[in-house]
């Protein structure tokens, strides 16, 4: 499991948003994480400690002087055990205490004793959040290495609309995962990933495209991000949301993708072309207009630019180039030909005929080809496949 052997401390303070942390604790536990929950006295007015204890299997700590604990000095022991601390929801009161070194309860004493990464998710009324004292405290925490999660904009507990809303549990989870899910073996590396299906306009209504969902490309971008890389994601049409903490460049056509990739390629250490680019585009000239005859649509087409070939021809020293080959027959022969012709370091070959692979699925079955070897991967989730591909890239 992704978080097996990791410990996350969730510090819950007095806010109606505390109910969201119940689901976050469940999500972390499902990933194999050891979850320790701390609560302020005010937080227990919104949700009971028993709820967290049932979900996590650990005692929920509230009272600094509770004698029914398993460690001699509870807050110090937790501080040593923690891989990350998330304060969510973080009230203005607790933010002020932490920023000014006040440690008068289990939450603040544990946070002060923790050497690990600490993440703060403010949750409060719009006007309170924008109070200059609260903002000064947040800036002070940021200067001392705390990570501040920007609040969402939307309907607040009192019916007002504005800033101060705690983000959804899925967003909080991504902050935790980015910190502790993976070894940061790609830290300092710049990675560019292309994903999705390009679209070539026939007219203002119709276009030529393919069935790519973008899932494999997004999985690769997310995996690289979790491993510490600085990720740029050039994304055409996709069916899923792009991963957080990546620079997303949206494009539509093959030409737009080519320009976006060519502009950024010289700065990258690793380039992974996972997008399914339309091979042909309609010729839009006066001499070759789209014609309709006898109910049939006749198009004059020309090939789009070969992005992978361009990248191979302009590959800088030390740069790793990875391409994908989606085939229906002669998979490995065609993939190896592509590897050589495009000057790639590796090609990930997958067949549309393989069960569990192909467009739109959550799994994939890939054979990775390099100039020296052939590595067949079993049926895996696209996230697992992405990490295996990155392992091979790292070796190169």
Buried (B, 14 or more C-beta within 10 A) or exposed (E): EBBEEBBBBBBBBBBBBBEBBBBBBBBBBEBEBBBBBBBBEBBBEBBEBEBBEEBBEBBBBBEBEEEEBEEEEBBBBBBEBBBBBBBBBBBBBBBBBBBEEBBEBBBBBBBBBBEBBBBBBBBBBBEBBEBEEBEEBBEBBEEEEBBBBEBBEEEBEEEEEBBBBBBEBEBBBBBBBBBBBBEEEBEEBBBBBBBBBBBBBBEEEEBBBBEBBBBBBBBBBBBBBBBBBBBBBBBBBBBBEBBBBBEBBBBBBBBBBBBBBBEBBEEBBBBBBBBBBBBBBBEBEEEBEBEEEEEEEEBBBEEBBBBBBBBBEEBEEEBBBBBBBBBEEEBBEBBBEBBEEBBBBBBBBBBEEBEBBBBEBEBBBBBBBBEEEEBEBEBBBBBBBBBBBBBBBEEE
